[in-house]
Amino acid sequence: MPVFMARTDTDGLLCRRNSKLDSFLRRNTERCVYERIRAYEPCVVISETVNKVFMYVVLSDDSVYLVEYPPRTIQEAVSFRDVLDIELVNDLPDFLSGREREHSQHIRVVYASPKHAGKRVAGARGEKARPRPPPSPSRRNTRSASPSLKGLGSVLLSTRSDPSESVRWRATPSSLRNSREEDEGERTLKQMRSTSCPSPNLQGLRLPLTLSDPGEPGEASEDLIPSRRDSVLSRLVKRVVAERGGEEKEAELHLYAVSLTSRIYLHLQSSWNSYMIRSTLMLDPLYRKRCSLSSCSPTQKQCYISWERTACLFRQLSGELLQGGISLESLYLLLQELHTAAHRDITVKKLFWRSSELCPFLVDTLEDALQRFQRPAQEDSRSHRADRLLLCTLVAETLALMFQEMEVEPARLHMLTANKGALTKRLLLALVCDPEIWPRDPAEVSLQKSLQAELQDLLAEYLDTASALLFEVVVLSQQANCTPSFEHFLTVGWVLKTLQSHHSILPFVSHLARRVVSVLSGPQLVLDPAQAVLLYQQCRILLACLQHNAALGQHIRAEFREEFRYYVKMSWAEEKLPLHYPISQSTLGLIAQLQCMVLR
């Protein structure tokens, strides 16, 4: 049974379902392409090959496709690995009239196009995918509109994902400690379930959106930010151009959505940012190995199982998780299996949000395990505390994964906004902990010394995972704030105000700021892909605090102004973020913006 991702509802970010277009896409695209379609919408299109043509714009994880109106042919317009810039241009297009002209949203996508490239159809049945070079970094800088389209209005984005081979649901090794060794590639996965799940691609890694909620007035002092950021990015652009050696040219795709309620911008934005994060992580061989992608043959046929079979396996796993009285180790193993399955099959993530019990169960588990870790009973051994912290990390990691690329799933929105966001509030308060939680009772000094060596590393790992989960919630709130049909309370400001009530929020935010400064200090050590993604996420959280919460922003400035002045250098940041990481450009822009706001 095919997966309908963005075509089943009219609420929130979802687009209206078009059965005729759905049927056309199902018949004329490979299944791996069809099942990864996130949204579609009719727009007026201007590109190198079409001029002011009304077409369907179809967004997948890796590309923007154009479909004739009515549906007859499909072609790839832009691959997200080639996107350089996406802008919203504020104008009133002269070729539209009346309400369509007033309500139009103009989106300009700037991308690198090979010189003398011909038009081709992408993702059509029977056409073999061509191997692609490693993704090139994106670029975001200020441009004026082209002469023929001066003053154009808004720009959109999207993401990319690589197909993967069939994989199996697997449980972890037989102990919590050994499972950590397995994560380092030292053990093999065991306890395989009886059937395999489809894996159209490794899904959802850290889904960013815009830097601030659209529509909010900028502060006067932020006028300093664009020039600083542009100077950083202009240097990066010169490096890109030099490396490409004139083999590619810049091209533009202009999309005109003719509705005030259009969600195409949000889908493009989130998809493109998702792609940058996911493709950066895919540069890590260990990450690819964990996702069982490294051994995938490009020509190997994918093996799919039905939605019904996947749902049956999911119900079985959920039932085992939700049964009472299971041991800590069994709980960890089952959660590891859920995490692995969700990594490899997007259907699992959709089923997760459609279950009314599983997400609240994970929030309960995180609350309980983290509280027990921070306030251990006398009989708790060091290994018990370590195991609880490992469990907290896995729960947070699983929840973050479930958030990713699910903005088109209505069940997620309904669950997280029910009862004025009661579950979301519990999640936010559950994930924060004090980075300095060691026993302060003099009688426990000896225990403290024995704990620090092992637990400090585990705690740092948890805090990084918690920041990745918080990042996902911030992204969700930014999406909600852009969507009138969402309940208005779910904003970045609401998220940070909720966190502000937590007694450990200031130490938590300080920990994030120290991590960012530590990573950026000094010209040594190039960041690996995972470190680059984490830096991006933590910068986004700190920037949200500075933009949307006066108390947290004041705390960051008061505590870290001198560190950002003397130890954060953009030249060092450029050295630490390799050019071939797709996330590098966006991260450099965030660092420049963050530094300007801290130092103002």
N, C-alpha and C positions, 0 to 999 in steps of 0.2 A: 504494500500500500504506500503510495508516494507521500512524502512529507510536505505539507503546505505550511511554509514558514510565515510569510508576511501577507497571507491572502485569506485569512479566516475571520477577520473582524474589522470593524470600522473605528474602534476606540483607539485613543492614544496615538502611538506611532504607527499603527497598522494602516495599510492602504486598503481601499475597497477591492473586494475580490471581483475579478473579471473572468468568468468561466470560459469564455471563448479564447482569451489570451492564455489562460492556464492550459487549456487543451492543446493549443498550438505549441506552447513551450514544452509540454510533456512529450509531444510527438517528434519535435524537431531538435531537441538537445539531448546530449548524453545524460544519463541518469545522475551522474556525479555533478553535472552542472545544474540540472533542474532542482535537485534536492538542496542546493546551496543558494537558491534565489532568495534574497532577503526582502525585496520590495519591487514594485514597478509603478509607473505613473505616466500618463500622457503629457508630453511637453512639446513645445516648438523647439526644433533643433537646428543649430548652425554649426557646421564642421567643415573639414576640408573637402568632404564629398557630398554634403547635402546643404541646402540653403533655405532656411525658414520652412522646414517641413514638419508637419504635425506627426509625431511618432511616439511609440511607447518606449520609455527609458526603463530598462530592466537592470537591476543591480544584483550581482552575485557577490560572493566573498572576494573575488579577485578581479572583477572587470565590470565595466559598464557596457551593456549591449543595447542596440537599437533595433526595434521591431517595427516594420511597416504598419500603418493604420489604414484599413483593418489588417490583422496579422497575415503576412504572406512570406516574408523573409526575415532572417535575423543575422546581424553582424556585430562583431565586437568593435566598439568605438574606442575604448581606452582600457588598457590593463593598468591596474593600480601600482604595479611595480614601476611604471613609467611616469606616474603623476609627479609633477614638480610643485604645483601650487593650486589652491582652490580658493576662490574669492566670491563674496557676495557683492555685486555692484548695484548701487542704488540708482535706478533710472526708470524711465517710462518708455518702453520700446515703441518706436514710431510705426512699426508694421502691425501693431495691435491697436484696437480701438475699444472705446466704451469700458465696461466693467473689467474685461479681460486685461486691458492695458493698465488700469489702476491697481488690479489685484495681482499682477504678475510678479514672480520672483525670478530674477535673472542670476544664473549660476555660470561662472566661467571656470573651466578646468584647464589648466595649462599642463602640458605633458611633453615628454621627449619622444619625438617621432623619427624613426630611421629615414634618412634621405632616400628618395625614390621608392619609398615603401608603397606597395599596392594595397588595394582594399581586399580584405579577406573575411570570411565568415568564421567565427570562433565558436567552438562548443557544439557545432552541428553534428548530427549523427554521421558516423562513418569517417569523420575527419580526425586524423591523428594529431595529438598535441605535439608541438615542437618543443624541444628542450630549451629552457630559458637560462640565461646567465644569472648569477646572483643578483638579488634585487638591488636597485640603485637607490641612494638616499633621496628623500623628498626635499623640497625647498619651499619656503614660505617667505615671500617678500612683497613689497608694495609695488604694484604696476598701474600704469594708466591704461584705460581701455584702448583697444585698437581703433584706428581712424574710422573704420566703417561701423563700429559699434560703440562709439564714444559714450561714456557714462553708464555702462551696463550695470545691471543690478545684482544678483547674488551667485555664489558658487557652491558647488557640492562635491562630495567625496564618496569613496567606496573602498572595499577591501578585497583582498585576494587570499585564496587558500590553495594549497597544493593537494592533489588527490593522494590518497594513501591506499595501501593494500588492506585486505581483510585482516582483522585482528580478533583476539579472543578476550573475553572477560577473564581476568586473572585475580587471584587473591595473592596476598603477600606471603613471605616466609612465616615460619611458625612462631616467631616472637617479635616483640616490638624492637628490640635491639638489633636483631638480625635484619629487620626491614630497613633500618637506616643504612646498614651495609649494602643492602640491595640497591638503595637509592644511589650509592656511589659506584654502582656497576660491578660489585664484588660477588653478588649472588644472582641466581636466576629466579625468575618468577615461577611459582608453583600453584597447585590447587586450581587447575583450569576448570572453568565451567563447561557444560556439555555442548555448548553451541557457540558459534562466533557471532559478533555484531558487525554491522557495516561501519566503515570508517571513511566517509567521504573526505574527511580531512581532520587533522588535529584542530580542534575548535578553540576559540575564544581565549586569547591571552590578553588580559589587561586592556579593557576597552576605554580609551580616552575620548573626550569630545572637545568642546571649545574651552578656552582658558577661563572664561567667566560666563555667567548667564547672559544670553543675548538680550538686548533691550535695556540693560542697566546702564545708567549714565556713567561715563568714565570720570575719574577724578582728574582735576587739573594737573596734578603732579605727575600723572601717568603719561603726559605728553613726552616726557623724557624717555619712556620705554621704547616706542617704536624705532627711534633713531639708533638707540644702542643695539636693539635686536637686529635691525636691518644691517648695521655695520658688521655684526658677527656673521649674519647669513650671507651677506654679499661676498665675504671672504670665502665662505664655504662654496658658494656658487662658482666662484672663479676656479676653485680646485676641481669641482665637478666638470666644468667646461674643459679645463686643461687635460683631465684624464680621458675625457671622451674624444678629444682630438678632432672635433668637427665632424664626427661620424653621425651625429644626430642633430636634428633641428627642433626648435620649439614649435609646438602646434597648440591650437586652442579648440576646446569643445564648449559651445554655449548652449545652455539649457534654459528654457523659459517655462516655468511652471505657472499656470494661469489660474491659480486658486490661492486664496489667503490661508486656507487650511492645509496646504501642501506640506507633507512630511519628508519630501525627497531630500531636502538639505540635511536633515538630521540623519537619515539613513546613509547618505554619502559620507558625511563627516565621521560618523562612528565606524563605518566600514573601512574607510581609508586608515584611520588611526589604528583600528584592530589589525589591519594588514601590516602596518609598520611594526607593531609589537610582535605579532606572531612570526613574521618573516625574520625579524632580528633574532628571536629565540631559536628559530630553526637553523641558524648558523652555528649553533653549539652542537657538536657531534654527540655529546652525552645526552642532551635534550632529545635529539632525534632518536637516539637509541632507546631512551625510555618510552618514546611514543611508537616504537616498533616501525619507524619509517626508514631507518638507515639501511635495512636489508631489502627494501622494496624495489622491485624491478620496475622501471618506467613503463615497460610494455605489459606488465602483469595485469590481467583482468581482475577487477574488483569483484568480490563475492558479497552479495547482499542477502539479508534475510528480511522478512516482512516486518512491518510495524507491529503486527499482532504478536509475532514471536519475541521481538524485543520487549514489548510490553509485558509479556508473560515472564520473561527473565527478570525484568525490573520489579514486578510484583513479588516474585520469589525473594529477591534480594531485600526489598523493602520490608517484607514480612519478617525476615530474619533480623533485620536491624531493629525493628520496633517491638520485638518480643521482649518481655521483661526478664531481668535477672541474668543477662549474659555477662560474661567476664570482660574486663578491660581489654585483654588481648583479643578476644573474639570480636569485640566492637571495633577495635582498630583494624583488624583484618577485613571485616565487612566494609568499613568505610574506605579502605584502600581499594577494594574491588569496585565500589561505586565511583570513586575518583578516576580509576583507570578506564572504566566503561564510559564515563562522561567525556574524558579526554578524546576518546576514539569514535564516539557516535553522538551526534547532536540530538538524536531522538531521545537519548537518556536525559539530557538536560531539559527537554520539553516535558517529558514525563515527570521529572522531579518537581517542576513548578505546578503541574496539574495534580500532584498528590497534595492533599490538604494536611498531611501529617509529617512529611519528611523534613521540610524546612524548619518548622517549629521544633522538631526533635533535635536537629543539629544545633539550633540556637540554645535549647535546653542543655545539650551536652557540653557546648562551649562554656556556658555560664557555670555549670557545676564543676567541670574539670579545672577551669582557671581559678575559681574560688578555692577549691581544695588545694591547688598548687600554691596559691599565695598564703593560705592559712591552713597549713598541714596539721593533721592530728599527731599526737605524740607517738603513736605507733607507726606512722608513715616512715618508711625507709627512704634513703636517697634514691634508690631505683624506682620506688613508687612515684616520687615527685617527678623524676625524669620521664617516666612513662606517661604521666598525666600531661606533662608539657608537650611531649610528642603527639599525644592525642589532640591537644588544643591546636597544634600546628596543622595537623591533617584536617581537622574540621574547618579551620579558617581557609585552608587551601582549597578544600572541596567547595565551600560556599562561594569563594571568589570565582572558581571555575564555572559554577552554575550561573553566575551573573553574566558572564561574558557572552556577547553576541545574542542575547535573549531579549533585546528591546522590542522585538516584534512578537513576543509571546504574551498574549493578554493575561494569562494566568499569573505571571510574575507580577505584573502591575496590580492586579486585583488583590493578591495576597499581601503585598508590601504596603498598600495604601489602606487596607481594611482597618476599621476602628481608628481612624486618624493616625495610621502608621504605627500601631502598637507593636507589631512584630519587628519592624525596622528599628524602632527605638530600643527594644530589648537587644537586638543584634549590635547596635552601636555601643551600648553600654557594656555589653558582654565582651567585646573584643579588646577594649582598652585595659592595659595593666601598667603598673608602676615598674619602670626598668630597674629600679633599685628596691627589690623586694626582700632582700636578705634579712634574716632574723636580727632584731635589734636588742633582744634580751641577752645580757652578759652571760647567762647560763648556757646560751646556745652558740657561743663564739666558736667553739671547736667544730660544731656541726656546720656552721657557716663556712669555715675555711675548707672543709672537705667538700662542700657543695659547690663552691664557686667555680672551680676549674671546669667541671662538666656542665653544670646548670647554666653558667653564664653564656656558653656557646649555644645551648638549646634555647635560652631565652632570647638571644639576639636573632636566632632563626625564626622564633615565633613572632617577634616584633616586626620583622621584615614581612612575614606573611600577613600579619594583621594590617600593616600599612597597605599592602596590595588589596586586601578586602575592603578597607576603608576607601581606597581609590575607586573601586567599583561602585560603592554606594554614592560617592560624590558624582560620578558620571551619571548614574541613574537620576539623581536629583537635578542635574543640569538638563538632562533630556526632559524630565517632567516639567521643569520651569519653562521649556520652550513649547509645551504642548497644552493649549487651553483646556482640553478635555480632561487633563489630569487634575486631581485635587490640588488646589493652590498651595497647600501647606508644604508639599514635598519640594523644598528648595535647598540650595547649598547652605543658606543661612539657617534653615531649620535643622539640618544635619549638624552643623557646628554648634548651634545653641544647645541641642540635645547632648552633644559630647561635653559641652562646657560644664554641665552639671555633674560630670564624673570627677571624683576627687583626684584622679591620677592623670587628668588630661594635660596639665602643664608639663609634668615630667615626660609624658608620652610625646608631646609635640617637640619638646627640647631634644629628646632622643632622635627624632627624625631630622631636626636641623643639624645636630652634631654629625649624624651619618652623612648628610649631604656635604657639609663642610669638609669632613674627613676624606671623603671620596675625591673631592675636587682640589684638595690642597696638594701642592707640589706637582711638578711636571712628570713624575715617574708613573709607571704602571698603566698600561692600556687596559681599559675595562673589558671584561668578557661580555658576551651578549646578555646574560641574565643580570649582571651588574648594571649594564646600561639601561635595561628596562626598569629595574628597580629604582635607579636614580630618577628616571623620568616620572615614575609614579609618585615618589616622595616629593619631588619638586612641585608636582601638581597639587598635592595636598597642602604643602606649605603656602603655595600661591593662593589657594582657596581660603586659607586662614587669614592671609593678609588682605584679601579682597572683600571677605564677607563676614568677618567677625572682629570687631574692634579690640576686644580683650585679648584674643589670641594673637592678633596682629601686633598689638603693643608689646606683648610678651616676647615675640620673636625679635622684634626690633631692639628691645631693651637688652636682651641676652646675647644676641648674635650679630649686632651691627658691626663691631670691630672685626669679628671673624670673617664676615662677608667683605669687609673693606680690604683686609690685608691678605687673606688666605684663599679667596676665590678669584682666580684670574681666568679670563675667557681664553687666553692663549693656551693655558694649561688644559682647560676643558676641551678645546679642540684637539689637543694631542691625545687625550684620554678616550675620545669618542671616534673610532675609526670611520672613515668616510663611507666604507661599504656597509655600515650598519644602517638600515632604513630608518631607525629611530633617532639617529644622531642629529639630524637637522632640527627636528622638533624639540629635542632635549636642549640643544644649544639655545634655541629661542626662549625656552622656559628659564634656563639659568640666567640669561641676560635680563629677562623681565623680573625674575625673583630678586636678583641682586639690586636692581634699580628700586624696587619697592621696599627692600629692607633698608637701603641707605638713604632714602629720601628724608 
